[in-house]
C-alpha cells in the first residue's frame, strides 16, 4: 500500500495525477496530521532535487583538443564521472523522499493529540450542525460525528462519522471534504449526499443527491467508485453494489422511513433509533428476513401494524420497550 501511495505523491509533484490518484491521496492526507507532514517534507526534498543542476566543467577548446589527442580515454572518464555524480546526487534525494515516506517520523505529543469537536443526535432526534466552512450536516438518530477544532485551517475537511448523516457541502475545490466511516471513505469538493454507517449494521451506503463523489472501501488495493446524482453504493461483507435509486437521499429528514430489501434486524434498529424505544426480538430468528416498504411520517403504531399484516409479527409494548415475536422464519436462500 505504501508503494501505491508513493506513486500517488509522485504524480501530484509532477502534475500528472489522475482523478483516481487525486482521490486516494486526498483521503490518505485526511487520515492523520502526520501524513500531511510526510507529504510536505517529501515535497521539500523533491523541490531540492529539481534545483540540483549539472553544469559541465569549464574546459578551454585547446585544452580539450590536447586531451583528446593525448589521452582520449581519460577525457571520457572525467566527463562520465561528472554526470554520474549529478545523477547519483539526484537518486540519493529521491531515495531520501521514499525513505521519509516509509519511515515512522517521530511526532511530538502536541501533534499526536488532536483537538476534536464532537456533535451527536440522540435516539428520537435529528440534529443540524452548521460547520465553520458554511457546510451543513444533518445527523439522524443515534449518530455522532467529530472533526478537528481547526477545521477551517486544514487542507482537507475531515469528518469522522458513526451513524447516518446528510451533507450539504460548501464548494471549495482546494480543500476536499472527506467523510470517513468504519468501512467507507467518501471524498467530495462541493455537493449533497447521504452516508449511512451505523456500527451495528452490516451494510454501509452512500446516496448522492447532487454533484459527484468518490467512495473508497476499506479494502486492500481497492479503487475508487465515482457516484453521480441518484447513484447508490452499498458495501457489505467485502462486496460493493452500485445502483440507481428513486429514494431521496434526505428522505429521513422529511420523516420518511424507507426499507429496500433491508434485513429485519436492521429494520428493528432503525425503528428503535427513530422512536427512541427498545426492541426485544430474537435477531437470529429474523436474520434472513428482508423488508421492502416506505413509511411517510407514520407513527410507530402504524409501522408495527404493517409488520403484523405483512409478516405476521406480533408486538406487545410495555412503556418504551416493544417485544416482537412470531412470524414465519425466512430461509437462508432468500439472502
N, C-alpha and C positions, 0 to 999 in steps of 0.2 A: 504493500500500500504506500510506503514511503517513496518508493521509486516512482509511482504514478503521480503522487503529489509533487515530487521534484520536477517531473516533466511539465506539470501544470504551471509551476513557478517559472520555469524556463520560457514557456510560451508567453506568459504575461510580460516578462522582462524583455522579450524580443518582439513584442507587439504582434504575436501570431496566434493568440489564443482563440479558441472556438467557443460557441455557446456552452458546450458541454464542459470544457476545461474551466471556463469562467465561473460556471455554477458550482463546480466541485471545489475550486479554490476559495471562492467566497464562503462556502459552507464551512470549509476547514478553518479559515481565518476566524469565523464567528464562534467556533467551539471554545476557544480559550485565548486569553490575552497573550500567553506565551507563544502561540502560533503567529500572532501579528509581529511579535518581537523577532522571531526567527526569520520571518519574511523580510522585515525591514533591514536586518543585518545582512541577509543574503543579497538584498538589493544594493546595499552599500558596497559589498565586495564585488558584485557584478559590475557596478559602475567603475570601480577602480581597475578592473580588468580591461574595460573599454578604454581607459585613459593610458594604458601601457602601450606606447608606440615604439616600434622598432625603426631605428634610423641607421642607414648603412654608415660604416666608418668612413671618415673623410680621407681619401687616398688620392694623391695627385696622379694625373694621367701618366706622366713619365715614370713615376714610381710603380704604378700598376703594370706598365708595359715592361719595365725591368723585371718585376716579379714574375710576369708571365713567361718571359724569355729564360730566366734562370731557375725559377722554382715554381712552375705552374701548379704542381700538386699542393704546395704549401699555401698558395693563394686560395685554392678551393677549400682547403681545410679551415682557413681563417674565416672566410665568409660563411661557410656551413656552420661553424661553431657559433658564430654570432646569431644566426637565425634560430639555431637550436636553443640558444639561451633565451631568446624572446619567447619562443613557443613554450618552452618549459616553464617560464615565469607565468604565462597565461594559464597553463594547465594547473600549476600549483594553486592559483587563485580559484580556479573552478573547483578543484578538489576541496579547497577550504570551504567554499559555499556548500558543497554536498555534505561535508563533514559537519558543518554548522547545522544543516537541516536535520541530519540524522542524530546528532548528539542531544543529550538531555542538558539543556542550558540551565545553569543554576539561577533560580528565580528567588528574589528577595521575598521575605514574609509579606511585605506590603503588596507585592504583585500577586501573591497566591490568594490573598484574602480579597475577594471581590465584594463590593457593596451592592447588594441586591434589593430591589423593591418587589414586594410580593402583593399581588391582588388576587382575590378569590370571590367566588359566588357560592354561598351555602346551598344545601338542598332546598328546593322550592323557590329559589331566587334566580334572577337574571341580572347581571351587573355590567354596566357600561364603564369602560376605562378609557379616559381621554389621555393619549400618550403625548409626551413632550414634543414630538415631531408633527403633531396635529393628526396623526392616525387615530382611528377609533377601533376599540376591541370590545365586543360583547361576549361575556362569559356565560355559558349555560350552567345549569345547576350542577353542583359538585365539581366545579372547575377551578383551577388556580394557575396563575402564570407568574413568572418572575423575569425581571430584566435589570440590566445594570443601572445603578443610580446615575451614572454619567451617560445615559442612553443617547443623548443628543450629540455627544462628543465622540462617540465611537464610529469607526469606519463602517462597521456592519451593525445594523439594528437587530439585535438578537433577542428573541422571545423564547423562553423555556415553557412549554405547555404540558399540562396534565388535565385531560378532560376534553371539552368541546368549546370552540370559540369561533366567532365570525369576525373577520378582519376587513376593515376598510382602510387601506394603506395609502398614506400620503406619498405622491410620486417624488422620488429622489434617486435618479439613476446612479449617482456617485456613492450612495450609501444603501446597499442592498438590505432588504428586510428579510430576516431568516427566522422561521418558526421551527423549533427543534422539539420533537417529542421522542418517546421511547423507541419507536420503530421508523419514523419518517423525519426527513429534514426538507422543509419547503422554503424555497427562495423566490422572492418577488422584488419588483422595483416600483410598483405602484398599481394596485389592483384591489379587488374584493373577492374573498374566498372563505371557505369554511373548513376547519380541521377538527376531526373527531379522533381522540386518542385517550380514552379512559383506561386506567391501569388494570381494571378488572375485566376488560373486554378483549377478545382475541383479535378483533378487526380494528384497524385504523383506516381512516379515509380522508380524502380531500375532495371538495367540490368547488369549482371555480364559477364565480358569478360574472366577473368582468376581468379583462386583461389577460395576462399569461403568467403561469408559474411553472417552476421546475421542482420536481419531487425526487428525492433520492432515498431509497430504503436502506436500513442499516444492515446491508449485506456486503460481504467482501467483493470488491471489484464491481459493485452494482453501478449501472449507468443511470443517468437522469431521465425521467419521463416528463415531457412537456405537456401541460394541460391548457386548454382554451375554454372559453365560456361554455357552461353546461357539461363539461367533462367531469367525470367522477372516477377517482382512483381508489381502489380498496386494496389494502395489504393485510394478509392473514396467513399464518403458517408458512412464511417464506415465499409466498406467491403474490404477484401483482395482477389485478384485474382492472382494466380501463374500460369505461363505458360512457355512453351519453345518457343523461338523466333529465327528466322533466321536473324533478323535485327542486324547489327553490333552495338555494344554498343556505339562506337565512330563514327558512320556514319556521323553525322553532322560536324565532323572535316574535312571530305573529301568533304563537300559541299552537302551531301545528305539531303533531307527532306523526312521523312517517316511518313505517316499518317496511322494508323491502327485502323479503326473504331473510328476516332477522331471526337468529336463534332465540328461543323463548327465554333462556336465562338473561340475555341482553335486553329483551323486552321488559322483563321484571326489573332489571337495574334502572332502565330509563324511567319506568313508572315510579320507582322508589325515589329517584332524584327529583323528578319534576313535582311530585305531590308531597315530598318530604314525609314519606311513610316507610315502614319496614315491611318487606315482603318475605314471608316464610313459605318456602316451597322446596320440594326435592329437585334440585337442579339436575341431578343425574337422570331423573325420570323424563325430563323435558329436553335434554341436551340436543336431541336430533330433530326436535320440532321447530318449524320456522313459521313466521307470520308475515303476511303482506297486508298492510292496512294503513289508512290515513285517518287521523282524528284531528279535526279542525276546531280548536277551542272547546273540546269536550271535557266534561268533568270526570273525575275518577270513576264515579258510579257507572257512567256510560261505557267506559273502556272495559271495566270488569264485566259488564253485561255482554259486551261484544265477545269477550273471551269465552263466556259461557255458551253463547249461541253458536259460535264458530268452532270451538274446540272442546266444548262440554267441561270446561274447567270451573269448578265451584269455588266460591270465595266466602270467607267469613271475616268481618272486620271487627276488631276489638281495640278501641282507641286509635292509635296511629300504627297499629300492626294489622297486616292483612295476611290471612292464612289461605293458601291456594292448594287445592287437591283435585284429584280425579282427572278426567280427560283420557284420551287414548294415547298411549305411548307411541312415539314415532320410531320407526326402524332406522337403522344406520344407513340404509341405501338411499334415503332421502336427503343425505347431506349435500 
